[in-house]
């Protein structure tokens, strides 16, 4: 094989990485061409530890291969330059390689007292499962590690090393974050970057002190640290288009109308972890195709984008959101992205930028589109400024998608399985919302690791600041009802877009109900 062949294989593997069926077809074709076996499922395989020791664990991780019992050498590439006696090359998914190696390294880490090895194992598990947050907590005399995957918090592992182990692990995190070690009684925030399984991640660190008695450790005098690691994945290539995020064509048309405006400010709102930044990047990706200057200030820069000058917040150098926006106005920009409006000063500068003829995109923590209005007023933005600058507010949440391989259709509420909800109770709760479409339930299968869900999509609402909406805002002094506001601008509420996805079998009733009330009793609150 030539270097060109190898480069083409790597490029296509990366391109198909998020599309498993397409990646499977590609790897199967490559395996057939080179007359080697392709194996899609590796659930029952066991790592050959003797052969792995011969190769070396670090080499196996770096090269993307793992020997298993039965004389097979699994590889993510047909061009493997690793020799292992008596092993027959088999092509498989990179995720299978990582999972098998993870089983070995997890066992080694669990038996190890080396905090560096343990932290590496935790981060590798997290990256492999695309975890957003890792919680490291002292509880019941143990170190409990929990992770948030697709918005759901689950226990990952427990370590029985006691107080000394927990302190060493926390100190390793402090060391990477350049925090003063052993200051477990202090509130601390910092960050560090790391390369994990060939992915560059940015880790935000938040540490809070836990009272000595709450940790369960023998020492009842020393406070312990509960640490949360927020993992931000830097993607080297590609922005996910709005339609692939889950937005409908109708909503995309509305969003494109907003971002074609010459000036004003557009807010993307939602809680932490709702995908606000990803959606903003998708909008900026549309704008950067125009012959204009785009500037962004972020904390941190999550995805480097060609054609956009991205500045990272650094308080030590006085590079704050507000100061950077002020400097941007002297850089002859057309479009400005503000990673987050956190305080009154940033809100003031973002509004000022939009008043001086610039189009501004920004994120804000608010539960609904309409809630953006009182949030801005509370930050000191005047009613006149708000009505003249804010053009639209988009709210979204990320809901888990039902696994297409195992989801179960209930044709009519009268057939609701009792273990889920009795038919009469279902009708009392949801009325006739699903009489025509029925609804779908999660089940669980090997394809979704028994979860019943696989991947996530968005539910959304778009508040357009029409004349009717502005008059309503002014009349209510900003305390507007979300349902009324969406009606006035002719858009669906988040509840309604969620109901559409339930009826289409994309997600479940329970999943949407985690974010917006959809029952008859609660439905009109949002």
GUPAVEX-804490 format. One record per residue (C-alpha): x, y, z. Coordinates in steps of 0.1 Angstrom, whole numbers, plus 5000, padded with zeros to 4 digits. Layout:
// residues N
+------+------+------+
|   c1 |   c2 |   c3 |
+------+------+------+
|    X |    Y |    Z |
...
+------+------+------+
***
This chain:
// residues 526
+------+------+------+
|   c1 |   c2 |   c3 |
+------+------+------+
| 5000 | 5000 | 5000 |
| 5012 | 5035 | 4992 |
| 5012 | 5065 | 5015 |
| 4984 | 5079 | 4994 |
| 4963 | 5048 | 5001 |
| 4969 | 5051 | 5038 |
| 4961 | 5088 | 5038 |
| 4929 | 5082 | 5019 |
| 4919 | 5054 | 5044 |
| 4925 | 5077 | 5074 |
| 4906 | 5106 | 5058 |
| 4875 | 5084 | 5049 |
| 4876 | 5068 | 5084 |
| 4874 | 5102 | 5100 |
| 4847 | 5113 | 5076 |
| 4825 | 5083 | 5083 |
| 4833 | 5081 | 5121 |
| 4799 | 5094 | 5132 |
| 4779 | 5073 | 5107 |
| 4782 | 5037 | 5118 |
| 4764 | 5021 | 5088 |
| 4785 | 5040 | 5063 |
| 4817 | 5032 | 5083 |
| 4807 | 4995 | 5084 |
| 4802 | 4994 | 5046 |
| 4835 | 5012 | 5040 |
| 4855 | 4989 | 5064 |
| 4838 | 4958 | 5049 |
| 4848 | 4968 | 5014 |
| 4884 | 4976 | 5025 |
| 4886 | 4942 | 5042 |
| 4873 | 4924 | 5011 |
| 4898 | 4942 | 4989 |
| 4927 | 4931 | 5011 |
| 4912 | 4896 | 5016 |
| 4911 | 4899 | 5054 |
| 4882 | 4894 | 5078 |
| 4860 | 4923 | 5090 |
| 4843 | 4919 | 5124 |
| 4816 | 4943 | 5134 |
| 4807 | 4929 | 5169 |
| 4833 | 4920 | 5194 |
| 4812 | 4917 | 5226 |
| 4823 | 4881 | 5233 |
| 4860 | 4885 | 5226 |
| 4886 | 4884 | 5254 |
| 4919 | 4902 | 5253 |
| 4950 | 4880 | 5251 |
| 4970 | 4897 | 5278 |
| 5002 | 4877 | 5270 |
| 5001 | 4889 | 5234 |
| 4992 | 4924 | 5245 |
| 5022 | 4925 | 5268 |
| 5044 | 4914 | 5238 |
| 5030 | 4944 | 5217 |
| 5030 | 4968 | 5246 |
| 4999 | 4986 | 5259 |
| 5010 | 5020 | 5248 |
| 5019 | 5008 | 5213 |
| 4985 | 4990 | 5210 |
| 4966 | 5022 | 5219 |
| 4988 | 5043 | 5196 |
| 4984 | 5020 | 5167 |
| 4948 | 5011 | 5173 |
| 4951 | 4973 | 5177 |
| 4944 | 4946 | 5203 |
| 4952 | 4909 | 5203 |
| 4923 | 4886 | 5215 |
| 4920 | 4850 | 5224 |
| 4917 | 4827 | 5194 |
| 4948 | 4840 | 5176 |
| 4932 | 4872 | 5162 |
| 4948 | 4907 | 5161 |
| 4920 | 4933 | 5158 |
| 4930 | 4965 | 5140 |
| 4913 | 4997 | 5130 |
| 4935 | 4998 | 5098 |
| 4946 | 4972 | 5073 |
| 4980 | 4989 | 5072 |
| 4990 | 4979 | 5107 |
| 5028 | 4978 | 5112 |
| 5027 | 4958 | 5144 |
| 5039 | 4922 | 5146 |
| 5024 | 4897 | 5170 |
| 5034 | 4860 | 5166 |
| 5006 | 4837 | 5156 |
| 4979 | 4864 | 5153 |
| 4957 | 4868 | 5122 |
| 4948 | 4904 | 5113 |
| 4911 | 4913 | 5115 |
| 4896 | 4947 | 5107 |
| 4871 | 4962 | 5131 |
| 4856 | 4995 | 5143 |
| 4880 | 5018 | 5163 |
| 4854 | 5018 | 5191 |
| 4857 | 4981 | 5195 |
| 4895 | 4984 | 5199 |
| 4891 | 5012 | 5225 |
| 4865 | 4992 | 5244 |
| 4886 | 4960 | 5247 |
| 4917 | 4980 | 5257 |
| 4896 | 4999 | 5281 |
| 4885 | 4967 | 5299 |
| 4922 | 4959 | 5305 |
| 4933 | 4994 | 5315 |
| 4902 | 4998 | 5338 |
| 4912 | 4966 | 5357 |
| 4948 | 4978 | 5359 |
| 4936 | 5013 | 5371 |
| 4912 | 4998 | 5397 |
| 4940 | 4978 | 5412 |
| 4965 | 5007 | 5410 |
| 4972 | 5034 | 5435 |
| 4988 | 5056 | 5409 |
| 4966 | 5087 | 5405 |
| 4979 | 5094 | 5370 |
| 4969 | 5059 | 5358 |
| 4935 | 5062 | 5375 |
| 4928 | 5097 | 5360 |
| 4939 | 5085 | 5325 |
| 4915 | 5056 | 5329 |
| 4886 | 5079 | 5339 |
| 4892 | 5103 | 5310 |
| 4895 | 5075 | 5285 |
| 4863 | 5059 | 5296 |
| 4846 | 5093 | 5294 |
| 4859 | 5101 | 5259 |
| 4850 | 5067 | 5246 |
| 4814 | 5072 | 5257 |
| 4813 | 5109 | 5248 |
| 4807 | 5120 | 5284 |
| 4800 | 5156 | 5291 |
| 4807 | 5158 | 5328 |
| 4826 | 5136 | 5353 |
| 4818 | 5138 | 5390 |
| 4845 | 5126 | 5415 |
| 4829 | 5125 | 5449 |
| 4840 | 5113 | 5484 |
| 4811 | 5092 | 5497 |
| 4808 | 5064 | 5523 |
| 4846 | 5062 | 5526 |
| 4850 | 5056 | 5489 |
| 4858 | 5077 | 5458 |
| 4827 | 5075 | 5436 |
| 4830 | 5085 | 5400 |
| 4798 | 5094 | 5381 |
| 4793 | 5106 | 5346 |
| 4767 | 5124 | 5326 |
| 4760 | 5108 | 5292 |
| 4733 | 5122 | 5269 |
| 4721 | 5143 | 5299 |
| 4717 | 5114 | 5323 |
| 4740 | 5110 | 5353 |
| 4752 | 5074 | 5359 |
| 4777 | 5058 | 5382 |
| 4809 | 5048 | 5364 |
| 4831 | 5032 | 5390 |
| 4840 | 5032 | 5428 |
| 4875 | 5031 | 5442 |
| 4880 | 5017 | 5477 |
| 4914 | 5033 | 5484 |
| 4901 | 5055 | 5512 |
| 4911 | 5090 | 5521 |
| 4947 | 5088 | 5509 |
| 4936 | 5076 | 5474 |
| 4910 | 5103 | 5471 |
| 4934 | 5131 | 5481 |
| 4961 | 5118 | 5457 |
| 4936 | 5117 | 5428 |
| 4923 | 5152 | 5435 |
| 4958 | 5165 | 5438 |
| 4967 | 5150 | 5404 |
| 4937 | 5170 | 5390 |
| 4949 | 5201 | 5408 |
| 4984 | 5197 | 5395 |
| 4972 | 5195 | 5359 |
| 4949 | 5225 | 5365 |
| 4978 | 5245 | 5382 |
| 4958 | 5248 | 5414 |
| 4975 | 5247 | 5448 |
| 4975 | 5211 | 5460 |
| 4959 | 5199 | 5492 |
| 4936 | 5230 | 5494 |
| 4906 | 5208 | 5497 |
| 4887 | 5233 | 5519 |
| 4886 | 5260 | 5491 |
| 4863 | 5267 | 5463 |
| 4884 | 5263 | 5431 |
| 4879 | 5267 | 5394 |
| 4905 | 5261 | 5367 |
| 4911 | 5241 | 5336 |
| 4935 | 5220 | 5316 |
| 4939 | 5204 | 5282 |
| 4947 | 5168 | 5274 |
| 4950 | 5144 | 5245 |
| 4929 | 5113 | 5251 |
| 4924 | 5085 | 5226 |
| 4936 | 5107 | 5198 |
| 4911 | 5135 | 5207 |
| 4920 | 5169 | 5221 |
| 4898 | 5178 | 5250 |
| 4895 | 5209 | 5272 |
| 4886 | 5202 | 5308 |
| 4870 | 5227 | 5331 |
| 4876 | 5219 | 5367 |
| 4853 | 5229 | 5396 |
| 4861 | 5219 | 5431 |
| 4839 | 5224 | 5462 |
| 4847 | 5214 | 5498 |
| 4828 | 5186 | 5515 |
| 4825 | 5186 | 5553 |
| 4847 | 5159 | 5569 |
| 4818 | 5140 | 5583 |
| 4801 | 5138 | 5549 |
| 4830 | 5119 | 5532 |
| 4828 | 5089 | 5554 |
| 4866 | 5088 | 5557 |
| 4883 | 5080 | 5590 |
| 4898 | 5115 | 5593 |
| 4868 | 5136 | 5606 |
| 4888 | 5169 | 5607 |
| 4899 | 5175 | 5571 |
| 4875 | 5186 | 5545 |
| 4875 | 5168 | 5512 |
| 4870 | 5180 | 5477 |
| 4842 | 5171 | 5454 |
| 4854 | 5177 | 5418 |
| 4834 | 5180 | 5386 |
| 4853 | 5178 | 5353 |
| 4834 | 5194 | 5324 |
| 4847 | 5179 | 5291 |
| 4847 | 5200 | 5260 |
| 4856 | 5182 | 5228 |
| 4876 | 5202 | 5203 |
| 4866 | 5190 | 5169 |
| 4893 | 5193 | 5143 |
| 4870 | 5193 | 5114 |
| 4834 | 5198 | 5103 |
| 4805 | 5218 | 5117 |
| 4772 | 5199 | 5121 |
| 4746 | 5216 | 5099 |
| 4713 | 5227 | 5115 |
| 4693 | 5199 | 5098 |
| 4716 | 5172 | 5112 |
| 4713 | 5187 | 5146 |
| 4675 | 5181 | 5143 |
| 4660 | 5214 | 5132 |
| 4631 | 5211 | 5107 |
| 4634 | 5227 | 5073 |
| 4607 | 5253 | 5083 |
| 4627 | 5263 | 5114 |
| 4659 | 5265 | 5094 |
| 4643 | 5289 | 5069 |
| 4632 | 5311 | 5099 |
| 4668 | 5310 | 5114 |
| 4683 | 5319 | 5080 |
| 4660 | 5348 | 5077 |
| 4672 | 5360 | 5111 |
| 4709 | 5356 | 5104 |
| 4706 | 5375 | 5071 |
| 4697 | 5407 | 5090 |
| 4723 | 5434 | 5087 |
| 4724 | 5443 | 5124 |
| 4708 | 5435 | 5158 |
| 4714 | 5407 | 5183 |
| 4702 | 5371 | 5182 |
| 4702 | 5350 | 5213 |
| 4706 | 5312 | 5217 |
| 4693 | 5303 | 5251 |
| 4691 | 5272 | 5273 |
| 4708 | 5257 | 5304 |
| 4743 | 5243 | 5304 |
| 4747 | 5213 | 5282 |
| 4717 | 5221 | 5259 |
| 4739 | 5225 | 5228 |
| 4737 | 5263 | 5225 |
| 4773 | 5267 | 5213 |
| 4770 | 5239 | 5187 |
| 4740 | 5255 | 5172 |
| 4756 | 5289 | 5171 |
| 4786 | 5274 | 5153 |
| 4762 | 5260 | 5127 |
| 4748 | 5295 | 5122 |
| 4782 | 5311 | 5120 |
| 4792 | 5284 | 5095 |
| 4765 | 5298 | 5072 |
| 4776 | 5334 | 5077 |
| 4814 | 5327 | 5071 |
| 4806 | 5318 | 5035 |
| 4798 | 5355 | 5029 |
| 4826 | 5381 | 5022 |
| 4824 | 5396 | 5057 |
| 4846 | 5398 | 5088 |
| 4836 | 5376 | 5117 |
| 4850 | 5379 | 5152 |
| 4843 | 5357 | 5182 |
| 4851 | 5358 | 5219 |
| 4846 | 5324 | 5237 |
| 4855 | 5306 | 5269 |
| 4870 | 5284 | 5256 |
| 4872 | 5282 | 5218 |
| 4855 | 5248 | 5213 |
| 4858 | 5244 | 5176 |
| 4885 | 5263 | 5156 |
| 4868 | 5277 | 5125 |
| 4886 | 5289 | 5093 |
| 4876 | 5324 | 5084 |
| 4866 | 5335 | 5119 |
| 4890 | 5353 | 5143 |
| 4884 | 5335 | 5176 |
| 4896 | 5350 | 5209 |
| 4897 | 5330 | 5241 |
| 4888 | 5346 | 5274 |
| 4918 | 5349 | 5297 |
| 4912 | 5368 | 5330 |
| 4949 | 5369 | 5338 |
| 4955 | 5391 | 5307 |
| 4923 | 5411 | 5312 |
| 4908 | 5394 | 5281 |
| 4872 | 5394 | 5293 |
| 4840 | 5391 | 5272 |
| 4832 | 5428 | 5277 |
| 4868 | 5441 | 5270 |
| 4871 | 5420 | 5239 |
| 4838 | 5432 | 5225 |
| 4850 | 5468 | 5230 |
| 4882 | 5460 | 5211 |
| 4863 | 5442 | 5184 |
| 4845 | 5474 | 5175 |
| 4878 | 5489 | 5164 |
| 4885 | 5458 | 5142 |
| 4859 | 5467 | 5115 |
| 4837 | 5436 | 5121 |
| 4805 | 5427 | 5104 |
| 4794 | 5399 | 5127 |
| 4804 | 5393 | 5164 |
| 4799 | 5361 | 5184 |
| 4798 | 5364 | 5222 |
| 4803 | 5330 | 5238 |
| 4781 | 5339 | 5268 |
| 4764 | 5370 | 5282 |
| 4772 | 5364 | 5319 |
| 4770 | 5399 | 5335 |
| 4757 | 5434 | 5330 |
| 4789 | 5447 | 5315 |
| 4789 | 5420 | 5288 |
| 4752 | 5426 | 5281 |
| 4759 | 5463 | 5277 |
| 4787 | 5459 | 5253 |
| 4769 | 5433 | 5232 |
| 4738 | 5456 | 5229 |
| 4761 | 5485 | 5221 |
| 4778 | 5465 | 5193 |
| 4744 | 5458 | 5178 |
| 4733 | 5494 | 5181 |
| 4764 | 5505 | 5161 |
| 4754 | 5485 | 5130 |
| 4767 | 5450 | 5137 |
| 4750 | 5416 | 5138 |
| 4757 | 5399 | 5171 |
| 4752 | 5363 | 5181 |
| 4752 | 5354 | 5218 |
| 4743 | 5327 | 5243 |
| 4724 | 5333 | 5275 |
| 4712 | 5311 | 5303 |
| 4674 | 5312 | 5302 |
| 4647 | 5284 | 5302 |
| 4625 | 5296 | 5274 |
| 4628 | 5321 | 5245 |
| 4605 | 5346 | 5262 |
| 4625 | 5344 | 5294 |
| 4654 | 5361 | 5276 |
| 4635 | 5394 | 5279 |
| 4633 | 5397 | 5317 |
| 4668 | 5382 | 5320 |
| 4682 | 5411 | 5299 |
| 4662 | 5436 | 5318 |
| 4676 | 5422 | 5350 |
| 4711 | 5427 | 5336 |
| 4704 | 5464 | 5332 |
| 4695 | 5466 | 5295 |
| 4668 | 5493 | 5291 |
| 4635 | 5485 | 5275 |
| 4642 | 5509 | 5246 |
| 4676 | 5492 | 5239 |
| 4660 | 5458 | 5241 |
| 4632 | 5465 | 5217 |
| 4655 | 5481 | 5192 |
| 4683 | 5455 | 5191 |
| 4669 | 5420 | 5199 |
| 4658 | 5404 | 5167 |
| 4652 | 5368 | 5178 |
| 4657 | 5343 | 5207 |
| 4661 | 5306 | 5200 |
| 4657 | 5282 | 5229 |
| 4666 | 5245 | 5226 |
| 4672 | 5213 | 5246 |
| 4689 | 5180 | 5237 |
| 4667 | 5150 | 5240 |
| 4677 | 5114 | 5235 |
| 4666 | 5096 | 5204 |
| 4649 | 5063 | 5206 |
| 4671 | 5034 | 5193 |
| 4658 | 5026 | 5158 |
| 4667 | 4989 | 5163 |
| 4645 | 4982 | 5193 |
| 4620 | 5010 | 5198 |
| 4584 | 4998 | 5204 |
| 4553 | 5013 | 5188 |
| 4521 | 5016 | 5208 |
| 4495 | 5023 | 5180 |
| 4469 | 5039 | 5204 |
| 4468 | 5050 | 5240 |
| 4442 | 5023 | 5248 |
| 4470 | 4998 | 5242 |
| 4494 | 5014 | 5266 |
| 4512 | 4986 | 5284 |
| 4503 | 4985 | 5321 |
| 4540 | 4984 | 5331 |
| 4544 | 5018 | 5315 |
| 4510 | 5035 | 5323 |
| 4475 | 5021 | 5325 |
| 4453 | 5033 | 5295 |
| 4429 | 5052 | 5317 |
| 4457 | 5070 | 5335 |
| 4474 | 5077 | 5301 |
| 4442 | 5093 | 5288 |
| 4437 | 5113 | 5320 |
| 4473 | 5126 | 5318 |
| 4476 | 5133 | 5280 |
| 4441 | 5134 | 5267 |
| 4439 | 5128 | 5230 |
| 4474 | 5141 | 5221 |
| 4485 | 5107 | 5207 |
| 4451 | 5092 | 5196 |
| 4460 | 5094 | 5159 |
| 4498 | 5087 | 5159 |
| 4502 | 5065 | 5189 |
| 4536 | 5067 | 5206 |
| 4569 | 5049 | 5210 |
| 4586 | 5033 | 5240 |
| 4623 | 5025 | 5246 |
| 4633 | 4988 | 5251 |
| 4670 | 4982 | 5250 |
| 4692 | 4960 | 5228 |
| 4729 | 4955 | 5221 |
| 4729 | 4983 | 5195 |
| 4721 | 5009 | 5223 |
| 4739 | 4991 | 5252 |
| 4705 | 4982 | 5267 |
| 4696 | 5019 | 5271 |
| 4667 | 5021 | 5246 |
| 4682 | 5054 | 5233 |
| 4709 | 5062 | 5209 |
| 4722 | 5097 | 5201 |
| 4704 | 5130 | 5207 |
| 4685 | 5156 | 5188 |
| 4670 | 5190 | 5195 |
| 4636 | 5204 | 5205 |
| 4634 | 5241 | 5200 |
| 4614 | 5273 | 5198 |
| 4621 | 5305 | 5180 |
| 4608 | 5338 | 5193 |
| 4608 | 5365 | 5165 |
| 4606 | 5400 | 5178 |
| 4577 | 5411 | 5155 |
| 4558 | 5443 | 5161 |
| 4531 | 5424 | 5179 |
| 4556 | 5408 | 5202 |
| 4573 | 5441 | 5209 |
| 4540 | 5457 | 5218 |
| 4532 | 5427 | 5242 |
| 4567 | 5431 | 5258 |
| 4562 | 5468 | 5264 |
| 4527 | 5463 | 5277 |
| 4538 | 5436 | 5302 |
| 4570 | 5454 | 5311 |
| 4589 | 5424 | 5299 |
| 4571 | 5397 | 5319 |
| 4556 | 5380 | 5289 |
| 4539 | 5346 | 5287 |
| 4559 | 5322 | 5265 |
| 4529 | 5305 | 5249 |
| 4514 | 5339 | 5241 |
| 4546 | 5353 | 5227 |
| 4551 | 5323 | 5204 |
| 4515 | 5326 | 5192 |
| 4520 | 5363 | 5184 |
| 4550 | 5356 | 5162 |
| 4535 | 5325 | 5146 |
| 4560 | 5300 | 5159 |
| 4558 | 5266 | 5178 |
| 4567 | 5263 | 5214 |
| 4594 | 5238 | 5226 |
| 4565 | 5217 | 5239 |
| 4550 | 5215 | 5204 |
| 4582 | 5207 | 5186 |
| 4587 | 5180 | 5212 |
| 4552 | 5165 | 5206 |
| 4560 | 5164 | 5169 |
| 4591 | 5143 | 5176 |
| 4572 | 5120 | 5198 |
| 4545 | 5114 | 5172 |
| 4572 | 5108 | 5145 |
| 4588 | 5081 | 5167 |
| 4621 | 5101 | 5171 |
| 4619 | 5103 | 5209 |
| 4597 | 5092 | 5238 |
| 4571 | 5110 | 5259 |
| 4592 | 5106 | 5290 |
| 4623 | 5120 | 5274 |
| 4605 | 5152 | 5262 |
| 4588 | 5155 | 5296 |
| 4623 | 5157 | 5313 |
| 4626 | 5192 | 5297 |
| 4591 | 5206 | 5291 |
| 4557 | 5198 | 5306 |
| 4535 | 5180 | 5281 |
| 4506 | 5167 | 5301 |
| 4472 | 5182 | 5299 |
| 4476 | 5198 | 5333 |
| 4510 | 5213 | 5327 |
| 4511 | 5218 | 5289 |
| 4501 | 5255 | 5289 |
| 4528 | 5266 | 5313 |
| 4554 | 5269 | 5286 |
+------+------+------+
***
